[in-house]
Amino acid sequence: MNSLCCARNAFSALSLLAAVTACGAAWADSNAPTVDVRRGMEATFTAAIVDGRITLGPARVTRLGTAQPKDGEMTVGVEPGGMTPYAQLHVSEKTAVPLDFVATGLIDNIKIDEITLCGRLDRLDSQRIAAGSLHVSLNRFTVGTGTGVCR
């Protein structure tokens, strides 16, 4: 009975190690552009398509509600949720084409929540993400359709 229990635990540990390794390999794409935003702050950065790839410029981080994107820029702010279990992400794009991206809520390196935001050029967009996140990583940028529906 003990050997069966040990074998089962060893198999579970190997399965977990394989899953963590696979996730780490996918997560560590160093060529993909990312931007980090902390709660109560917003990041404004340029976003351009160069040779079919999205290139992000350096982010200007300011207090929430103080920045306005210029032509070719986008601003993403993280509004703390107060007493609710969520924070609100606000996105304003003034890019040539709408951009879809993934927002990953993190505490240190632990993923708390992940949502996909679909690019809109015609209005400010807002979505909820788990409020326990100390910072949000914006990643996996792609060219969007502009309809508010991701491909």
RAPE-V748207 format. One record per helix or strand of 2 or more residues. SS is the DSSP state (helix for helix, strand for strand). FROM is the first residue (numbers start at 1). LEN is the number of residues. If there is no record, write none. Layout:
BEGIN
SS & FROM & LEN
SS & FROM & LEN
END
This chain:
BEGIN
helix & 2 & 26
strand & 35 & 4
strand & 41 & 10
strand & 53 & 4
strand & 60 & 4
strand & 73 & 7
strand & 86 & 8
strand & 99 & 9
strand & 110 & 8
strand & 125 & 6
strand & 135 & 9
END
